[in-house]
Structure formats: C-alpha cells, structure tokens
Amino acid sequence: MKNPEAFGEIEVKSIQPYQAVKKYICPGCNRDIPAGLGHVVIVPIEAPDLRRHWHRGCWNKRI
Ligand SMILES: [Zn+2]
C-alpha cells in the first residue's frame, strides 16, 4: 500500500517505543521496523484492515 490516500481518509497513529512489541515491514523502504522502535500506523478509515506500519521518516518524506 504505497499510496494510502487512495483509500480515502486515513488516520495516522503514533506508536510509542513501548507499544512496538512486534516487528513490521515498512512499505516505504521495505525494511524492518524492529520491536521497540517508535513509528506510525496509517489506518484507512474505510478499510482499517489495510493499516500499515511505517517508519516515521519514510511516511513523512513519501511522495
Ligand atoms: Zn521505512
């Protein structure tokens, strides 16, 4: 999901380091987001099942 805006309205949730208990793959750079690293979750309002975890920096600089 490179362009979450395609799903319409999205919600951006901040995940604090203590909340990051699993490893994720960031769709922005295809690299790991290790457990314990603060990041953001992008949640399409209409399709919350399609939420994705992104590095904060990757989300902020995506085109
Ligand atoms: Zn990334």
N, CA, C, O and the ligand as a Tripos MOL2 file, in Angstrom:
@<TRIPOS>MOLECULE
protein
  253   251    64     0     0
PROTEIN
NO_CHARGES

@<TRIPOS>ATOM
      1 N           0.8550   -1.1930    0.0000 N.3       1 MET1
      2 CA          0.0000    0.0000    0.0000 C.3       1 MET1
      3 C           0.8840    1.2330    0.0000 C.2       1 MET1
      4 O           1.0900    1.8600    1.0390 O.2       1 MET1
      5 N           1.3930    1.5700   -1.1410 N.am      2 LYS2
      6 CA          2.3040    2.7060   -1.2380 C.3       2 LYS2
      7 C           1.5720    4.0270   -1.0950 C.2       2 LYS2
      8 O           2.1340    5.0000   -0.5920 O.2       2 LYS2
      9 N           0.3440    4.0670   -1.5280 N.am      3 ASN3
     10 CA         -0.4040    5.3210   -1.5030 C.3       3 ASN3
     11 C          -1.6850    5.1660   -0.7030 C.2       3 ASN3
     12 O          -2.7650    4.9940   -1.2690 O.2       3 ASN3
     13 N          -1.5640    5.2250    0.5860 N.am      4 PRO4
     14 CA         -2.7530    5.0100    1.4240 C.3       4 PRO4
     15 C          -3.8630    6.0040    1.1420 C.2       4 PRO4
     16 O          -5.0290    5.7260    1.4240 O.2       4 PRO4
     17 N          -3.5210    7.1510    0.5950 N.am      5 GLU5
     18 CA         -4.5590    8.1450    0.3040 C.3       5 GLU5
     19 C          -5.5620    7.6170   -0.7110 C.2       5 GLU5
     20 O          -6.6840    8.1150   -0.8000 O.2       5 GLU5
     21 N          -5.1510    6.5980   -1.4840 N.am      6 ALA6
     22 CA         -6.0630    6.0220   -2.4650 C.3       6 ALA6
     23 C          -7.2920    5.4290   -1.7850 C.2       6 ALA6
     24 O          -8.3310    5.2380   -2.4160 O.2       6 ALA6
     25 N          -7.1640    5.1450   -0.5100 N.am      7 PHE7
     26 CA         -8.2920    4.5690    0.2110 C.3       7 PHE7
     27 C          -9.1990    5.6340    0.8090 C.2       7 PHE7
     28 O         -10.1430    5.3170    1.5330 O.2       7 PHE7
     29 N          -8.9170    6.8810    0.5130 N.am      8 GLY8
     30 CA         -9.7330    7.9430    1.0750 C.3       8 GLY8
     31 C          -9.1160    8.4530    2.3610 C.2       8 GLY8
     32 O          -7.8960    8.5330    2.5010 O.2       8 GLY8
     33 N          -9.9790    8.7920    3.2880 N.am      9 GLU9
     34 CA         -9.4920    9.3900    4.5210 C.3       9 GLU9
     35 C          -8.6580    8.3860    5.3150 C.2       9 GLU9
     36 O          -9.0080    7.2090    5.4120 O.2       9 GLU9
     37 N          -7.5760    8.8570    5.8690 N.am     10 ILE10
     38 CA         -6.7130    7.9840    6.6670 C.3      10 ILE10
     39 C          -6.4800    8.6050    8.0320 C.2      10 ILE10
     40 O          -6.5790    9.8160    8.2300 O.2      10 ILE10
     41 N          -6.1720    7.7320    8.9440 N.am     11 GLU11
     42 CA         -5.8070    8.1720   10.2880 C.3      11 GLU11
     43 C          -4.3520    7.7810   10.5070 C.2      11 GLU11
     44 O          -3.9530    6.6630   10.1840 O.2      11 GLU11
     45 N          -3.5630    8.6920   11.0510 N.am     12 VAL12
     46 CA         -2.1570    8.4280   11.3440 C.3      12 VAL12
     47 C          -2.0100    8.3090   12.8560 C.2      12 VAL12
     48 O          -2.2390    9.2660   13.5950 O.2      12 VAL12
     49 N          -1.6290    7.1330   13.2930 N.am     13 LYS13
     50 CA         -1.4640    6.9040   14.7320 C.3      13 LYS13
     51 C           0.0100    6.7830   15.0520 C.2      13 LYS13
     52 O           0.7600    6.1060   14.3480 O.2      13 LYS13
     53 N           0.4120    7.4380   16.1080 N.am     14 SER14
     54 CA          1.7850    7.3080   16.5780 C.3      14 SER14
     55 C           1.9040    6.1100   17.4990 C.2      14 SER14
     56 O           1.1060    5.9310   18.4190 O.2      14 SER14
     57 N           2.9100    5.2960   17.2370 N.am     15 ILE15
     58 CA          3.2080    4.1660   18.1140 C.3      15 ILE15
     59 C           4.4560    4.5110   18.9100 C.2      15 ILE15
     60 O           5.5170    4.7800   18.3450 O.2      15 ILE15
     61 N           4.3160    4.4990   20.2020 N.am     16 GLN16
     62 CA          5.4570    4.7880   21.0710 C.3      16 GLN16
     63 C           6.3400    3.5370   21.1770 C.2      16 GLN16
     64 O           5.8770    2.4130   20.9800 O.2      16 GLN16
     65 N           7.6120    3.7590   21.4920 N.am     17 PRO17
     66 CA          8.5210    2.5920   21.5820 C.3      17 PRO17
     67 C           7.9850    1.4760   22.4660 C.2      17 PRO17
     68 O           8.1170    0.3020   22.1210 O.2      17 PRO17
     69 N           7.3880    1.8180   23.5930 N.am     18 TYR18
     70 CA          6.9170    0.7550   24.4900 C.3      18 TYR18
     71 C           5.7000    0.0210   23.9120 C.2      18 TYR18
     72 O           5.3670   -1.0740   24.3650 O.2      18 TYR18
     73 N           5.0370    0.6170   22.9180 N.am     19 GLN19
     74 CA          3.8900   -0.0320   22.2810 C.3      19 GLN19
     75 C           4.3090   -0.9150   21.1210 C.2      19 GLN19
     76 O           3.5150   -1.7180   20.6320 O.2      19 GLN19
     77 N           5.5430   -0.7740   20.6800 N.am     20 ALA20
     78 CA          6.0130   -1.5030   19.4950 C.3      20 ALA20
     79 C           6.5530   -2.8530   19.9470 C.2      20 ALA20
     80 O           7.7400   -2.9880   20.2440 O.2      20 ALA20
     81 N           5.6840   -3.8390   19.9970 N.am     21 VAL21
     82 CA          6.0740   -5.1360   20.5290 C.3      21 VAL21
     83 C           6.3000   -6.1710   19.4300 C.2      21 VAL21
     84 O           6.7470   -7.2830   19.7100 O.2      21 VAL21
     85 N           5.9960   -5.8130   18.1890 N.am     22 LYS22
     86 CA          6.2010   -6.7320   17.0770 C.3      22 LYS22
     87 C           7.0880   -6.0800   16.0340 C.2      22 LYS22
     88 O           7.2640   -4.8620   16.0070 O.2      22 LYS22
     89 N           7.6380   -6.9220   15.1800 N.am     23 LYS23
     90 CA          8.4210   -6.4180   14.0640 C.3      23 LYS23
     91 C           7.4920   -6.2400   12.8670 C.2      23 LYS23
     92 O           6.6130   -7.0690   12.6270 O.2      23 LYS23
     93 N           7.6870   -5.1640   12.1230 N.am     24 TYR24
     94 CA          6.8750   -4.8980   10.9360 C.3      24 TYR24
     95 C           7.7890   -4.6010    9.7580 C.2      24 TYR24
     96 O           8.9800   -4.3390    9.9260 O.2      24 TYR24
     97 N           7.2160   -4.6450    8.5760 N.am     25 ILE25
     98 CA          7.9440   -4.2290    7.3810 C.3      25 ILE25
     99 C           7.3580   -2.8950    6.9200 C.2      25 ILE25
    100 O           6.1490   -2.7690    6.7250 O.2      25 ILE25
    101 N           8.2140   -1.9260    6.7550 N.am     26 CYS26
    102 CA          7.7730   -0.6040    6.3200 C.3      26 CYS26
    103 C           7.5690   -0.6070    4.8090 C.2      26 CYS26
    104 O           8.4940   -0.9490    4.0730 O.2      26 CYS26
    105 N           6.3770   -0.2330    4.3230 N.am     27 PRO27
    106 CA          6.1430   -0.2160    2.8700 C.3      27 PRO27
    107 C           6.9060    0.8950    2.1640 C.2      27 PRO27
    108 O           7.0470    0.8640    0.9410 O.2      27 PRO27
    109 N           7.3900    1.8550    2.8970 N.am     28 GLY28
    110 CA          8.1330    2.9510    2.2850 C.3      28 GLY28
    111 C           9.5200    2.5240    1.8370 C.2      28 GLY28
    112 O           9.9880    2.9600    0.7850 O.2      28 GLY28
    113 N          10.1810    1.6820    2.6120 N.am     29 CYS29
    114 CA         11.5560    1.2980    2.3000 C.3      29 CYS29
    115 C          11.7400   -0.2210    2.2830 C.2      29 CYS29
    116 O          12.8310   -0.7140    1.9940 O.2      29 CYS29
    117 N          10.6640   -0.9650    2.5960 N.am     30 ASN30
    118 CA         10.7230   -2.4360    2.6260 C.3      30 ASN30
    119 C          11.7590   -2.9640    3.6140 C.2      30 ASN30
    120 O          12.2970   -4.0560    3.4310 O.2      30 ASN30
    121 N          12.0290   -2.2090    4.6330 N.am     31 ARG31
    122 CA         12.9440   -2.6720    5.6740 C.3      31 ARG31
    123 C          12.1680   -2.9070    6.9660 C.2      31 ARG31
    124 O          11.0290   -2.4680    7.1240 O.2      31 ARG31
    125 N          12.8170   -3.6070    7.8700 N.am     32 ASP32
    126 CA         12.1860   -3.9000    9.1550 C.3      32 ASP32
    127 C          11.9550   -2.6390    9.9820 C.2      32 ASP32
    128 O          12.7330   -1.6860    9.9450 O.2      32 ASP32
    129 N          10.8730   -2.6750   10.7160 N.am     33 ILE33
    130 CA         10.6880   -1.7700   11.8430 C.3      33 ILE33
    131 C          10.8210   -2.6640   13.0720 C.2      33 ILE33
    132 O           9.8730   -3.3650   13.4250 O.2      33 ILE33
    133 N          11.9580   -2.6520   13.7170 N.am     34 PRO34
    134 CA         12.1500   -3.6030   14.8180 C.3      34 PRO34
    135 C          11.2520   -3.2790   16.0070 C.2      34 PRO34
    136 O          10.8400   -2.1350   16.1980 O.2      34 PRO34
    137 N          10.9590   -4.2960   16.7940 N.am     35 ALA35
    138 CA         10.2140   -4.0670   18.0230 C.3      35 ALA35
    139 C          10.9670   -3.0600   18.8770 C.2      35 ALA35
    140 O          12.1960   -3.0890   18.9440 O.2      35 ALA35
    141 N          10.2440   -2.1900   19.5130 N.am     36 GLY36
    142 CA         10.8650   -1.2140   20.3960 C.3      36 GLY36
    143 C          11.1850    0.1020   19.7220 C.2      36 GLY36
    144 O          11.6720    1.0300   20.3680 O.2      36 GLY36
    145 N          10.9140    0.1940   18.4210 N.am     37 LEU37
    146 CA         11.1570    1.4400   17.7010 C.3      37 LEU37
    147 C           9.8370    2.1750   17.4850 C.2      37 LEU37
    148 O           8.8950    1.6140   16.9250 O.2      37 LEU37
    149 N           9.7700    3.4140   17.9230 N.am     38 GLY38
    150 CA          8.5770    4.2210   17.6900 C.3      38 GLY38
    151 C           8.3620    4.4330   16.2080 C.2      38 GLY38
    152 O           9.3260    4.6240   15.4670 O.2      38 GLY38
    153 N           7.1160    4.4040   15.7580 N.am     39 HIS39
    154 CA          6.8170    4.5720   14.3310 C.3      39 HIS39
    155 C           5.3740    5.0390   14.1940 C.2      39 HIS39
    156 O           4.7570    5.4270   15.1860 O.2      39 HIS39
    157 N           4.8270    5.0090   12.9890 N.am     40 VAL40
    158 CA          3.4380    5.4310   12.7890 C.3      40 VAL40
    159 C           2.6650    4.3070   12.1080 C.2      40 VAL40
    160 O           3.2260    3.4950   11.3720 O.2      40 VAL40
    161 N           1.3620    4.2850   12.3750 N.am     41 VAL41
    162 CA          0.4610    3.3530   11.6980 C.3      41 VAL41
    163 C          -0.5160    4.1840   10.8860 C.2      41 VAL41
    164 O          -1.1260    5.1250   11.3930 O.2      41 VAL41
    165 N          -0.6540    3.8220    9.6180 N.am     42 ILE42
    166 CA         -1.5710    4.5100    8.7240 C.3      42 ILE42
    167 C          -2.8160    3.6400    8.5810 C.2      42 ILE42
    168 O          -2.7420    2.5090    8.1010 O.2      42 ILE42
    169 N          -3.9420    4.1680    8.9960 N.am     43 VAL43
    170 CA         -5.1760    3.3890    9.0180 C.3      43 VAL43
    171 C          -6.1990    4.0260    8.0830 C.2      43 VAL43
    172 O          -6.6880    5.1200    8.3630 O.2      43 VAL43
    173 N          -6.5320    3.3550    6.9680 N.am     44 PRO44
    174 CA         -7.6180    3.8730    6.1300 C.3      44 PRO44
    175 C          -8.9370    3.7790    6.9170 C.2      44 PRO44
    176 O          -9.2850    2.7190    7.4380 O.2      44 PRO44
    177 N          -9.6460    4.8790    6.9930 N.am     45 ILE45
    178 CA        -10.8730    4.8960    7.7820 C.3      45 ILE45
    179 C         -11.8660    3.8670    7.2450 C.2      45 ILE45
    180 O         -12.5670    3.2090    8.0150 O.2      45 ILE45
    181 N         -11.9190    3.7340    5.9190 N.am     46 GLU46
    182 CA        -12.8910    2.8280    5.3120 C.3      46 GLU46
    183 C         -12.4220    1.3790    5.3070 C.2      46 GLU46
    184 O         -13.2220    0.4630    5.1180 O.2      46 GLU46
    185 N         -11.1450    1.1770    5.5120 N.am     47 ALA47
    186 CA        -10.5920   -0.1820    5.4180 C.3      47 ALA47
    187 C          -9.5020   -0.3780    6.4710 C.2      47 ALA47
    188 O          -8.3270   -0.5280    6.1350 O.2      47 ALA47
    189 N          -9.8910   -0.3780    7.7340 N.am     48 PRO48
    190 CA         -8.8820   -0.4580    8.8060 C.3      48 PRO48
    191 C          -8.0480   -1.7300    8.7590 C.2      48 PRO48
    192 O          -6.9490   -1.7680    9.3130 O.2      48 PRO48
    193 N          -8.5510   -2.7700    8.1070 N.am     49 ASP49
    194 CA         -7.7640   -3.9940    7.9900 C.3      49 ASP49
    195 C          -6.5090   -3.7770    7.1510 C.2      49 ASP49
    196 O          -5.5620   -4.5590    7.2330 O.2      49 ASP49
    197 N          -6.5000   -2.7290    6.3530 N.am     50 LEU50
    198 CA         -5.3670   -2.4590    5.4620 C.3      50 LEU50
    199 C          -4.3580   -1.5180    6.0940 C.2      50 LEU50
    200 O          -3.5390   -0.9230    5.3940 O.2      50 LEU50
    201 N          -4.4090   -1.3800    7.3840 N.am     51 ARG51
    202 CA         -3.4480   -0.4870    8.0400 C.3      51 ARG51
    203 C          -2.0290   -0.9960    7.8140 C.2      51 ARG51
    204 O          -1.7860   -2.1960    7.6810 O.2      51 ARG51
    205 N          -1.1130   -0.0540    7.7760 N.am     52 ARG52
    206 CA          0.2890   -0.3920    7.5590 C.3      52 ARG52
    207 C           1.1600    0.3800    8.5380 C.2      52 ARG52
    208 O           0.8640    1.5160    8.9050 O.2      52 ARG52
    209 N           2.2240   -0.2580    8.9420 N.am     53 HIS53
    210 CA          3.1830    0.3800    9.8400 C.3      53 HIS53
    211 C           4.3170    0.9510    9.0030 C.2      53 HIS53
    212 O           4.8720    0.2700    8.1410 O.2      53 HIS53
    213 N           4.6500    2.1890    9.2620 N.am     54 TRP54
    214 CA          5.7060    2.8950    8.5280 C.3      54 TRP54
    215 C           6.7140    3.4600    9.5140 C.2      54 TRP54
    216 O           6.3720    3.8150   10.6420 O.2      54 TRP54
    217 N           7.9840    3.5390    9.0630 N.am     55 HIS55
    218 CA          8.9210    4.3780    9.7890 C.3      55 HIS55
    219 C           8.3830    5.8050    9.7410 C.2      55 HIS55
    220 O           7.8320    6.2370    8.7290 O.2      55 HIS55
    221 N           8.5450    6.5120   10.8200 N.am     56 ARG56
    222 CA          8.0440    7.8860   10.8260 C.3      56 ARG56
    223 C           8.6780    8.6940    9.6930 C.2      56 ARG56
    224 O           7.9860    9.4450    9.0070 O.2      56 ARG56
    225 N           9.9850    8.5440    9.4960 N.am     57 GLY57
    226 CA         10.6710    9.3050    8.4690 C.3      57 GLY57
    227 C          10.1950    8.9510    7.0560 C.2      57 GLY57
    228 O          10.0400    9.8290    6.2070 O.2      57 GLY57
    229 N           9.9650    7.6500    6.8160 N.am     58 CYS58
    230 CA          9.5010    7.2130    5.4940 C.3      58 CYS58
    231 C           8.1180    7.7920    5.2060 C.2      58 CYS58
    232 O           7.8460    8.2200    4.0840 O.2      58 CYS58
    233 N           7.2610    7.8050    6.1960 N.am     59 TRP59
    234 CA          5.9150    8.3550    5.9880 C.3      59 TRP59
    235 C           5.9880    9.8400    5.6910 C.2      59 TRP59
    236 O           5.2880   10.3380    4.8100 O.2      59 TRP59
    237 N           6.8280   10.5410    6.4210 N.am     60 ASN60
    238 CA          6.8960   11.9970    6.2710 C.3      60 ASN60
    239 C           7.4820   12.4040    4.9240 C.2      60 ASN60
    240 O           7.1430   13.4660    4.4030 O.2      60 ASN60
    241 N           8.3530   11.5820    4.3530 N.am     61 LYS61
    242 CA          9.0060   12.0160    3.1110 C.3      61 LYS61
    243 C           8.4730   11.2760    1.8820 C.2      61 LYS61
    244 O           9.0470   11.4060    0.8010 O.2      61 LYS61
    245 N           7.4070   10.5150    2.0160 N.am     62 ARG62
    246 CA          6.8350    9.8290    0.8700 C.3      62 ARG62
    247 C           6.2720   10.8690   -0.1070 C.2      62 ARG62
    248 O           5.8940   11.9660    0.3050 O.2      62 ARG62
    249 N           6.2180   10.5360   -1.3580 N.am     63 ILE63
    250 CA          5.6590   11.4560   -2.3480 C.3      63 ILE63
    251 C           4.1950   11.1200   -2.5470 C.2      63 ILE63
    252 O           3.5150   11.7700   -3.3420 O.2      63 ILE63
    253 ZN         10.8020    2.7970    6.1610 Zn       64 ZN64
@<TRIPOS>BOND
     1     1     2 1
     2     2     3 1
     3     3     4 2
     4     3     5 am
     5     5     6 1
     6     6     7 1
     7     7     8 2
     8     7     9 am
     9     9    10 1
    10    10    11 1
    11    11    12 2
    12    11    13 am
    13    13    14 1
    14    14    15 1
    15    15    16 2
    16    15    17 am
    17    17    18 1
    18    18    19 1
    19    19    20 2
    20    19    21 am
    21    21    22 1
    22    22    23 1
    23    23    24 2
    24    23    25 am
    25    25    26 1
    26    26    27 1
    27    27    28 2
    28    27    29 am
    29    29    30 1
    30    30    31 1
    31    31    32 2
    32    31    33 am
    33    33    34 1
    34    34    35 1
    35    35    36 2
    36    35    37 am
    37    37    38 1
    38    38    39 1
    39    39    40 2
    40    39    41 am
    41    41    42 1
    42    42    43 1
    43    43    44 2
    44    43    45 am
    45    45    46 1
    46    46    47 1
    47    47    48 2
    48    47    49 am
    49    49    50 1
    50    50    51 1
    51    51    52 2
    52    51    53 am
    53    53    54 1
    54    54    55 1
    55    55    56 2
    56    55    57 am
    57    57    58 1
    58    58    59 1
    59    59    60 2
    60    59    61 am
    61    61    62 1
    62    62    63 1
    63    63    64 2
    64    63    65 am
    65    65    66 1
    66    66    67 1
    67    67    68 2
    68    67    69 am
    69    69    70 1
    70    70    71 1
    71    71    72 2
    72    71    73 am
    73    73    74 1
    74    74    75 1
    75    75    76 2
    76    75    77 am
    77    77    78 1
    78    78    79 1
    79    79    80 2
    80    79    81 am
    81    81    82 1
    82    82    83 1
    83    83    84 2
    84    83    85 am
    85    85    86 1
    86    86    87 1
    87    87    88 2
    88    87    89 am
    89    89    90 1
    90    90    91 1
    91    91    92 2
    92    91    93 am
    93    93    94 1
    94    94    95 1
    95    95    96 2
    96    95    97 am
    97    97    98 1
    98    98    99 1
    99    99   100 2
   100    99   101 am
   101   101   102 1
   102   102   103 1
   103   103   104 2
   104   103   105 am
   105   105   106 1
   106   106   107 1
   107   107   108 2
   108   107   109 am
   109   109   110 1
   110   110   111 1
   111   111   112 2
   112   111   113 am
   113   113   114 1
   114   114   115 1
   115   115   116 2
   116   115   117 am
   117   117   118 1
   118   118   119 1
   119   119   120 2
   120   119   121 am
   121   121   122 1
   122   122   123 1
   123   123   124 2
   124   123   125 am
   125   125   126 1
   126   126   127 1
   127   127   128 2
   128   127   129 am
   129   129   130 1
   130   130   131 1
   131   131   132 2
   132   131   133 am
   133   133   134 1
   134   134   135 1
   135   135   136 2
   136   135   137 am
   137   137   138 1
   138   138   139 1
   139   139   140 2
   140   139   141 am
   141   141   142 1
   142   142   143 1
   143   143   144 2
   144   143   145 am
   145   145   146 1
   146   146   147 1
   147   147   148 2
   148   147   149 am
   149   149   150 1
   150   150   151 1
   151   151   152 2
   152   151   153 am
   153   153   154 1
   154   154   155 1
   155   155   156 2
   156   155   157 am
   157   157   158 1
   158   158   159 1
   159   159   160 2
   160   159   161 am
   161   161   162 1
   162   162   163 1
   163   163   164 2
   164   163   165 am
   165   165   166 1
   166   166   167 1
   167   167   168 2
   168   167   169 am
   169   169   170 1
   170   170   171 1
   171   171   172 2
   172   171   173 am
   173   173   174 1
   174   174   175 1
   175   175   176 2
   176   175   177 am
   177   177   178 1
   178   178   179 1
   179   179   180 2
   180   179   181 am
   181   181   182 1
   182   182   183 1
   183   183   184 2
   184   183   185 am
   185   185   186 1
   186   186   187 1
   187   187   188 2
   188   187   189 am
   189   189   190 1
   190   190   191 1
   191   191   192 2
   192   191   193 am
   193   193   194 1
   194   194   195 1
   195   195   196 2
   196   195   197 am
   197   197   198 1
   198   198   199 1
   199   199   200 2
   200   199   201 am
   201   201   202 1
   202   202   203 1
   203   203   204 2
   204   203   205 am
   205   205   206 1
   206   206   207 1
   207   207   208 2
   208   207   209 am
   209   209   210 1
   210   210   211 1
   211   211   212 2
   212   211   213 am
   213   213   214 1
   214   214   215 1
   215   215   216 2
   216   215   217 am
   217   217   218 1
   218   218   219 1
   219   219   220 2
   220   219   221 am
   221   221   222 1
   222   222   223 1
   223   223   224 2
   224   223   225 am
   225   225   226 1
   226   226   227 1
   227   227   228 2
   228   227   229 am
   229   229   230 1
   230   230   231 1
   231   231   232 2
   232   231   233 am
   233   233   234 1
   234   234   235 1
   235   235   236 2
   236   235   237 am
   237   237   238 1
   238   238   239 1
   239   239   240 2
   240   239   241 am
   241   241   242 1
   242   242   243 1
   243   243   244 2
   244   243   245 am
   245   245   246 1
   246   246   247 1
   247   247   248 2
   248   247   249 am
   249   249   250 1
   250   250   251 1
   251   251   252 2
@<TRIPOS>SUBSTRUCTURE
     1 MET1         2 RESIDUE 1 A MET
     2 LYS2         6 RESIDUE 1 A LYS
     3 ASN3        10 RESIDUE 1 A ASN
     4 PRO4        14 RESIDUE 1 A PRO
     5 GLU5        18 RESIDUE 1 A GLU
     6 ALA6        22 RESIDUE 1 A ALA
     7 PHE7        26 RESIDUE 1 A PHE
     8 GLY8        30 RESIDUE 1 A GLY
     9 GLU9        34 RESIDUE 1 A GLU
    10 ILE10       38 RESIDUE 1 A ILE
    11 GLU11       42 RESIDUE 1 A GLU
    12 VAL12       46 RESIDUE 1 A VAL
    13 LYS13       50 RESIDUE 1 A LYS
    14 SER14       54 RESIDUE 1 A SER
    15 ILE15       58 RESIDUE 1 A ILE
    16 GLN16       62 RESIDUE 1 A GLN
    17 PRO17       66 RESIDUE 1 A PRO
    18 TYR18       70 RESIDUE 1 A TYR
    19 GLN19       74 RESIDUE 1 A GLN
    20 ALA20       78 RESIDUE 1 A ALA
    21 VAL21       82 RESIDUE 1 A VAL
    22 LYS22       86 RESIDUE 1 A LYS
    23 LYS23       90 RESIDUE 1 A LYS
    24 TYR24       94 RESIDUE 1 A TYR
    25 ILE25       98 RESIDUE 1 A ILE
    26 CYS26      102 RESIDUE 1 A CYS
    27 PRO27      106 RESIDUE 1 A PRO
    28 GLY28      110 RESIDUE 1 A GLY
    29 CYS29      114 RESIDUE 1 A CYS
    30 ASN30      118 RESIDUE 1 A ASN
    31 ARG31      122 RESIDUE 1 A ARG
    32 ASP32      126 RESIDUE 1 A ASP
    33 ILE33      130 RESIDUE 1 A ILE
    34 PRO34      134 RESIDUE 1 A PRO
    35 ALA35      138 RESIDUE 1 A ALA
    36 GLY36      142 RESIDUE 1 A GLY
    37 LEU37      146 RESIDUE 1 A LEU
    38 GLY38      150 RESIDUE 1 A GLY
    39 HIS39      154 RESIDUE 1 A HIS
    40 VAL40      158 RESIDUE 1 A VAL
    41 VAL41      162 RESIDUE 1 A VAL
    42 ILE42      166 RESIDUE 1 A ILE
    43 VAL43      170 RESIDUE 1 A VAL
    44 PRO44      174 RESIDUE 1 A PRO
    45 ILE45      178 RESIDUE 1 A ILE
    46 GLU46      182 RESIDUE 1 A GLU
    47 ALA47      186 RESIDUE 1 A ALA
    48 PRO48      190 RESIDUE 1 A PRO
    49 ASP49      194 RESIDUE 1 A ASP
    50 LEU50      198 RESIDUE 1 A LEU
    51 ARG51      202 RESIDUE 1 A ARG
    52 ARG52      206 RESIDUE 1 A ARG
    53 HIS53      210 RESIDUE 1 A HIS
    54 TRP54      214 RESIDUE 1 A TRP
    55 HIS55      218 RESIDUE 1 A HIS
    56 ARG56      222 RESIDUE 1 A ARG
    57 GLY57      226 RESIDUE 1 A GLY
    58 CYS58      230 RESIDUE 1 A CYS
    59 TRP59      234 RESIDUE 1 A TRP
    60 ASN60      238 RESIDUE 1 A ASN
    61 LYS61      242 RESIDUE 1 A LYS
    62 ARG62      246 RESIDUE 1 A ARG
    63 ILE63      250 RESIDUE 1 A ILE
    64 ZN64       253 GROUP 0 **** ****
